[in-house]
Amino acid sequence: MQQLATLNGLRNSFKKFTTGLIQDGNALKQSRFTQHPEGIFSEGAWVQLLFLLQFWLKDQSPGFEKTDMAIEKSVRTVFDLFDNTPVDSLLDFGKFLWKEKFKMS
């Protein structure tokens, strides 16, 4: 716990940075249902960073190849979580059908 306390300044700066990124992404979303909660996702990004740092510290592979793979796979996973395209498409289709239902009635 004391080691984590030494990272408190980094944590605050990192969470502020990721919150800004999340806010920018949310501003592009058409529906509030597909927006990401800033606090939860910025905390998740912090946990991911800690995981990657710990992985790197224990990595004995040549040239830290396994750390590179861990970064690639974890970042891809996060971007997949951020990608709400199916939800956006479903909501857009639902709005269209709703509007058309009233036009046809």
HUTAQUI-V685945 format. One record per helix or strand of 2 or more residues. SS is the DSSP state (H for helix, E for strand). FROM is the first residue (numbers start at 1). LEN is the number of residues. If there is no record, write none. Layout:
# HUTAQUI-V685945
ss & from & len
SS & FROM & LEN
SS & FROM & LEN
This chain:
# HUTAQUI-V685945
ss & from & len
H & 2 & 5
H & 8 & 20
H & 32 & 3
H & 38 & 21
H & 62 & 21
H & 85 & 20
